[in-house]
Amino acid sequence: MTRDPQDAGVREATAPPGGARPAPELGSLDRAAVEAVDAHALVRDVEAQGHQLEDALWRVEAAGIPRRERTGGLVVCGMGGSAIGGDLAAAAIGERAHAPLRTVRGFRLGPGVSSDTLVLCASYSGETEETLACYEAAGAAGAERIVLTTGGGLAAAARADGVPVIGVPSGMQPRAAVAYMVVGALECAALSGVSAPMATEVETAAELLRRLAAEWGPDGPDHAPPKRLARLLHGRVPAAYGVDATAPVAYRWKSQLNENAKLPAFSAELPEADHNEVSGWEGAQGLGPFAAVFLEDRGASEPLRRRLELTAAEVARAVEVVETVAAPGETALERICSAVMLGDLVSIYLSVLRGVDPTPVEMIDRIKRALADS
């Protein structure tokens, strides 16, 4: 199959139908079809990511946080959609970083946090118990803290302690606030001296996302990349592979496919996957329909790009659907943001094809309730 340069590397194929409820026609992903399944209009938040990037810049500026360089770098604490911003920010900064930037998922900060470390505690709800624990641990370590949230106990604790709060608009699903989490981490990286200011790059990325929202959203053409890719993945268990800057994007794809499309999905990073995971594809035939998506990174080294190409070719020996996707953009941040938007839309379109509302996350909610009752 040949690649169409206009479709971000996504090629046409036929996928078997499937899903929890009767789905619309496989090719029907227009606004009416999406709204019939997406009862809470999650797609609207994805389409607004360009605006959200710029709004996030304003919100960080409004918090009035002074810049002070720290040799201890930046630690981003969060879970789920509130944590991915740290990973994506680190990928966008890349080798331009002057100090470490790492993301903590869990109750413990880990070693190396001191008075010369900036700790960003990100929790959309402000009630994430792991992030609240890290907030207290950062204070005990004497680290300077910043909070990124809509409110809740985290905002209340921060205001009581005189800790700056970067506000995030309420009324969204936490995973839909990814633009605010990315910009919050990028701006805190600049405030702590981890990187140079990247506001101009954020504004450029916002312009690109506004254009892509029109091209890729439900009102866009039927052959738009996320619609075509959703049809390719429909009825299959997907795996996303990233390399260098697209490694955290692959994880974002996986988690969005989990939460929005309600599908088992997996992700891995190259070159590590070439040392273990690829062997598993040798036994894939007969176990079920699978699909693999490889997310290119034009900023990666030639050896890494070649490795991604060769790995995709090997996986194609065992898997019917193997696609390579190159998201548009001139800067690393543009490409990361456009790849995130692409994956978010793919996950919503897949939910529509399956007849499943992408917003509710019932299993997550049941676990939270059980923990609260225990």
C-alpha positions in Angstrom: 0.0 0.0 0.0 1.3 3.5 -0.8 1.3 6.4 1.5 -0.7 9.6 0.8 1.3 12.6 2.1 -1.9 14.3 3.0 -3.1 11.7 5.5 -0.3 11.7 8.0 0.7 8.2 6.9 -2.6 6.5 7.6 -3.6 4.1 4.8 -7.0 2.8 3.9 -8.1 -0.7 4.9 -11.2 -2.6 6.0 -11.8 -3.6 9.6 -14.5 -5.9 11.0 -17.3 -4.3 12.9 -17.8 -4.9 16.7 -18.8 -3.1 19.8 -21.0 -3.1 22.9 -24.1 -1.6 21.2 -25.3 -1.3 17.5 -22.9 1.2 16.0 -23.5 3.7 13.1 -22.4 2.8 9.6 -18.7 2.2 9.6 -18.0 5.2 7.4 -20.3 7.5 9.3 -18.2 9.8 11.5 -19.8 13.2 10.8 -21.0 15.6 13.5 -24.5 14.0 13.8 -23.0 10.5 14.1 -20.5 11.6 16.8 -23.0 13.6 18.8 -25.4 10.6 18.8 -22.9 8.6 20.8 -20.7 11.3 22.5 -23.5 12.4 24.8 -21.2 14.6 26.9 -19.5 16.3 23.9 -16.0 15.2 24.8 -15.0 15.8 21.2 -15.6 19.5 21.7 -12.9 19.7 24.3 -10.5 18.0 21.9 -11.4 20.4 19.1 -10.7 23.3 21.5 -7.1 22.3 22.3 -5.6 25.2 20.3 -7.6 27.7 22.4 -6.7 25.8 25.5 -3.0 26.1 24.9 -3.2 29.9 24.8 -5.6 30.1 27.7 -3.2 28.0 29.7 -0.4 30.6 29.0 -2.6 33.3 30.4 -3.5 31.3 33.5 0.2 30.7 34.4 1.0 34.4 33.9 -2.0 35.3 36.1 -0.6 33.2 38.9 2.3 35.7 39.2 5.0 33.1 39.9 8.6 34.6 40.0 11.3 32.9 37.9 14.3 31.4 39.9 16.8 29.0 38.5 17.2 25.8 40.4 19.9 23.2 39.9 17.5 20.6 41.3 15.2 21.0 38.3 11.4 20.3 38.1 9.4 17.4 39.4 5.8 17.0 38.1 3.5 15.0 40.4 0.3 13.7 39.1 -1.8 10.7 38.0 -3.5 9.8 34.7 -4.3 12.8 32.5 -2.8 15.2 35.1 0.6 13.5 34.9 1.0 13.2 31.1 1.7 16.9 30.8 5.1 16.4 32.5 6.1 13.6 30.1 5.0 15.6 27.0 6.7 18.8 28.2 10.0 16.9 28.8 9.7 15.5 25.3 9.1 18.9 23.8 12.1 20.4 25.6 14.3 17.4 24.8 18.0 18.1 24.8 17.5 21.8 25.4 16.9 21.1 29.1 19.4 22.7 31.5 18.3 20.6 34.5 16.3 17.5 35.1 12.5 17.3 34.6 10.8 14.1 35.8 7.3 13.0 36.4 6.2 11.2 39.6 3.2 8.9 39.5 2.4 7.6 43.0 2.6 8.5 46.6 6.4 9.1 46.9 8.6 11.8 45.4 11.7 9.7 45.3 15.2 10.8 46.1 16.8 14.1 45.2 14.0 16.6 46.1 15.4 19.5 48.1 15.0 23.2 48.6 16.6 23.7 45.2 13.8 21.7 43.4 10.6 23.1 42.1 7.7 20.6 42.5 4.5 21.0 40.4 1.6 19.2 41.9 -1.0 18.7 39.2 -4.5 17.3 39.9 -7.4 18.3 37.9 -9.9 17.6 40.7 -7.6 18.6 43.5 -8.6 15.5 45.3 -6.1 12.9 43.9 -4.7 11.2 47.0 -1.3 10.4 45.5 -0.8 14.0 44.5 -1.9 15.3 47.8 0.7 13.0 49.5 3.4 14.3 47.2 2.4 17.9 48.0 2.9 17.2 51.7 6.2 15.4 51.0 7.5 18.3 48.9 6.8 20.7 51.7 8.5 18.5 54.3 11.6 18.4 52.0 11.7 22.2 51.8 11.0 22.3 48.1 9.2 25.2 46.5 5.8 24.1 45.3 3.3 25.1 42.7 -0.2 23.7 42.3 -2.1 23.2 39.0 -5.8 22.3 39.6 -9.4 23.3 39.5 -9.7 23.4 43.3 -10.5 20.8 45.8 -8.3 19.9 48.8 -5.1 20.6 46.9 -6.1 24.2 46.1 -7.2 24.7 49.7 -4.0 23.4 51.1 -1.9 25.5 48.7 -3.7 28.7 49.6 -3.4 28.0 53.3 0.4 27.5 52.8 0.8 30.5 50.5 1.7 28.3 47.5 0.9 29.6 44.1 -2.1 28.1 42.3 -2.5 27.9 38.6 -6.2 27.6 37.9 -7.7 25.2 35.3 -11.2 25.6 34.1 -13.7 23.2 35.6 -16.3 21.1 33.8 -14.0 19.0 31.7 -12.9 15.4 32.0 -9.4 15.4 33.6 -7.9 13.7 30.6 -9.4 16.4 28.3 -7.3 19.1 30.2 -4.1 17.8 28.6 -3.3 21.2 27.0 -3.4 22.9 30.4 -1.2 20.2 31.9 1.4 20.5 29.1 1.6 24.3 29.3 1.7 24.3 33.1 4.7 21.9 33.0 6.4 23.9 30.2 6.0 27.2 32.0 7.1 25.8 35.3 10.2 24.4 33.5 11.0 27.9 32.3 10.3 29.4 35.7 12.7 27.0 37.3 15.5 27.3 34.7 15.0 23.8 33.3 14.4 25.4 29.9 14.2 28.7 28.1 10.7 30.2 27.9 8.6 28.4 25.2 5.6 30.6 25.1 6.2 31.5 21.4 6.3 27.8 20.5 3.1 27.2 22.4 1.4 30.0 20.5 2.6 28.5 17.2 1.3 25.1 18.2 -2.1 26.6 19.1 -2.4 28.0 15.6 -1.6 24.6 14.1 -4.2 22.9 16.3 -6.9 25.3 15.4 -6.4 24.5 11.7 -6.2 20.7 12.4 -9.4 20.9 14.5 -11.3 22.1 11.3 -9.6 19.4 9.1 -9.8 16.5 11.6 -12.9 17.2 13.6 -16.4 15.8 12.9 -17.1 18.5 10.3 -13.9 17.6 8.4 -13.8 15.4 5.4 -14.5 11.7 5.6 -10.9 10.8 4.6 -9.4 12.8 7.4 -6.5 10.9 9.2 -8.2 10.3 12.5 -11.4 9.0 10.9 -9.5 6.7 8.5 -7.3 5.4 11.3 -10.3 4.8 13.6 -11.8 2.6 10.9 -8.5 0.7 10.5 -8.4 0.0 14.3 -12.0 -0.8 14.7 -12.5 -4.4 15.8 -8.8 -4.8 16.7 -6.7 -4.6 19.9 -4.3 -1.7 19.2 -0.7 -1.1 20.2 1.1 2.3 19.8 4.8 2.6 19.5 6.8 5.8 19.9 10.4 6.8 19.5 12.1 9.7 21.3 9.6 12.6 21.5 6.7 10.4 20.4 7.2 7.9 23.2 5.0 9.7 25.7 2.5 10.4 22.9 2.2 6.6 22.3 1.3 6.3 26.0 -1.2 9.0 25.6 -2.8 7.2 22.7 -2.9 4.0 24.7 -4.6 5.6 27.7 -7.1 7.5 25.5 -8.0 4.3 23.7 -8.5 2.7 27.1 -10.7 5.5 28.6 -12.5 6.8 25.6 -13.0 3.8 23.3 -13.1 1.4 26.3 -10.6 -1.0 24.7 -7.6 -2.9 25.9 -4.7 -1.1 24.3 -0.9 -1.1 24.8 2.1 1.1 24.1 5.8 0.8 24.1 8.9 2.8 23.3 11.6 2.1 20.8 14.4 1.0 20.9 13.5 -0.8 24.2 10.7 -2.8 22.6 13.1 -4.2 20.0 14.9 -6.0 22.9 11.8 -7.8 24.2 8.2 -6.9 23.1 8.6 -7.5 19.4 9.1 -11.2 20.0 5.6 -11.5 21.3 4.2 -10.7 17.9 5.5 -14.0 16.6 2.6 -15.7 18.5 -0.1 -13.1 17.6 -1.7 -15.1 14.8 -4.8 -16.9 15.9 -5.0 -15.0 19.2 -7.2 -12.3 17.9 -7.2 -9.3 15.6 -4.5 -6.8 16.4 -3.2 -3.5 15.0 0.0 -1.6 15.5 0.6 2.1 15.0 4.1 3.5 14.9 4.4 7.2 15.7 7.3 8.8 13.8 9.4 11.6 15.2 11.0 13.7 12.5 13.4 15.1 15.1 14.8 11.7 16.0 18.2 10.5 14.9 18.5 8.6 11.6 19.3 5.3 13.4 16.1 5.6 15.5 14.0 6.5 12.5 15.5 3.5 10.6 14.8 1.3 13.6 11.1 2.3 13.7 10.8 1.6 9.9 12.4 -1.9 10.3 10.4 -2.7 13.4 7.1 -1.8 11.6 8.1 -4.1 8.7 8.8 -7.0 11.1 5.5 -6.5 13.0 3.7 -6.5 9.7 4.7 -10.1 9.1 2.3 -11.1 11.9 -0.3 -8.3 12.2 -2.8 -7.4 9.5 -2.9 -3.7 10.2 0.3 -1.9 10.8 0.4 1.9 10.2 3.1 4.5 10.4 1.9 8.0 11.4 3.8 11.3 11.0 2.1 14.2 12.7 2.4 17.6 11.2 4.4 20.5 12.7 7.7 22.3 12.4 8.8 22.2 16.1 8.9 19.3 18.5 6.1 20.9 20.5 3.9 21.3 17.4 4.4 17.7 16.4 3.7 16.4 19.9 0.5 18.5 20.2 -0.8 17.5 16.8 0.0 13.8 17.5 -1.9 14.1 20.8 -4.9 15.7 19.1 -4.8 13.0 16.4 -4.8 10.2 19.0 -7.5 11.8 21.0 -9.8 12.1 18.0 -9.0 8.5 16.9 -10.1 7.3 20.4 -13.4 9.2 20.2 -14.2 8.1 16.7 -13.5 4.5 17.7 -15.9 5.0 20.6 -18.5 6.2 18.1 -17.9 3.2 15.8 -18.4 0.9 18.9 -21.5 2.7 20.0 -19.9 3.6 23.4 -20.1 7.0 25.1 -16.4 8.0 25.5 -16.9 10.1 28.7 -18.0 7.6 31.5 -15.2 5.6 33.1 -17.2 3.2 35.2 -14.5 0.8 36.3 -12.3 3.7 37.4 -15.1 5.2 39.4 -16.0 1.8 41.0 -12.4 1.4 42.2 -12.4 4.9 43.6 -15.6 4.3 45.5 -14.4 1.0 46.9 -11.2 2.6 48.1 -13.1 5.4 49.7 -15.3 2.9 51.5 -12.5 0.7 52.7 
